[in-house]
């Protein structure tokens, strides 16, 4: 008897499922809206947005491919030595030498151009948005769910609307990379500015600094280490999109990996994967070293230090005044 009651309850519960009355045609609605409204209306606008990205990407790609190998090797080694020390410089030189030796030098330069382009546009967009979020709670509240969606949606999902709005090729791959890699930079810029000590900001205000001066001379220099951590995370996410971007026509090392997998040629795919790994290690170590140094020029260091000095001087003056009054 109990089993019959349980079976009846299960039947009633199954009858109450929404799918029992039919499925909601959400996929058909979305496809109709995208193909019938979004693409015809906004595709010319989005195609216009491609122009600056295409110019930067083509310029960097032509530059990287035209510079002789030995020049790139020397400049990269010197830059890594200046930023991160002899160990990273030696690793950079050996890695670049190996990449040319295994025959993927041109692919490496193409991938590097894509990564640099993506990171540059992420910085141009991400740091101002992070500053806006740090200075306005309303802006932060609007950006927070957007960033959550951008970080939780799988990277493959970006490719469908990108292809429909921008077509295929390297520029759409860069756009997908920008969307995928942008959130950490916005979040960490916001976090870095909010973590600046309030008494330093108040000291700047007390001495007549404008909000712009406080931002440029106190908050940004003191938050630069956190911002550079965001740049590092953006860089790593951009590299992780190298292979996925090959699905929509991007070249470089990602295409090498994708071609090797498509042909079941493990060695060819491993060569491309090794190139991506070596690039990731070099760029990660260099950007981490820049972040640890603070990446702050002496011109930007002085105002922040001056604010601290003025704050301590004001405190000393207050104590002296109190002592004189007591005397």
C-alpha positions, 0 to 999 in steps of 0.5 A: 500500500505504501509503495502505491502511495509513493508511486502516485505521489511520484506521478503527481510530482512528474505531472507538475514538471514544466516540461510535461506541458511542453518545452520553452522554445528559448533556443529558437527565440534566441536564434531568431532574435540574433539572426533577424535583429541583432546581426543585421542592425549592429553588424556594421557598428561592430565591424567598425570597431574592428578597425583599431584592433586590426591596425594595431594587430597588423602593425605589431605582426609586421614588426615582430616578423620583420625584426631579425631573430638575433635582434629579438633575442638580444632585446628580449634578453636585455629586457628580461634581465632589466626587469627580472634578473639574470636567471629570467634573462638566461631562460628567455634567451634559451627559450627563444633559441629553442623556439627558432630551433624547432621551427615555430619562430614565425608562429611564435611572433604571430601569437605574441602580436595577438597577445600584446594586442589583446593585453593593450586593449584590455589595459585601455579598457580595464584600468579606466573601468576599474578606476570608475568602479573604485570611485563609484559604488553605483558603477561597481554594482553595475559592473559586478554582475557583468564581470561575473557573467564574463568570468563564468561563461565558458570560453567556447561560448564567446565564439558563436556571437563573435563569429556572427558579428565579426566573422572569422580571422585573427581580429575576431579571435583577438576580440574574443580574447579581450572579452575573456581576459578583461575581468581580472584587470577591472577587479584588481584595479578596483581592489588596488585603489580601494586598498590605498590607506584612507589617511593618505588620501585625507592627507592629500585632500588636507593639502589642497589636492584635487581628486585628479591629483589624488588619483594620479599621484597617490592612489594609482602609484600605491595601487600599481602592484595590485594593478600589475597583478591584474595585468599578469592574470589578463596576460595568462588568460589571453595566452590560454585563448591562443588555441581556442582562437584557432577555431575561428581562424587565428594563426600562430601557435594555437593553429599549430596545436589545433592542426596537430590534434586534427591530424592526430599528429601528437608531435606537431601539437606538442611543438605548438604547446611547448611554444605556448608554455615557454611564452607563458613562463617568460611573460609571467616571470617578467610581469611578476617582477615588474609588479614586485618592483611596483612599476612606479617611476620616481616622479610618481613615488615622490608625491605619495611619499610627500603625502606621508611626510606632510601627514606626519608633519601635520601630526607633529605640528598638532602635537607642538601646538597642544604642548604650547597651549598646555604651557 
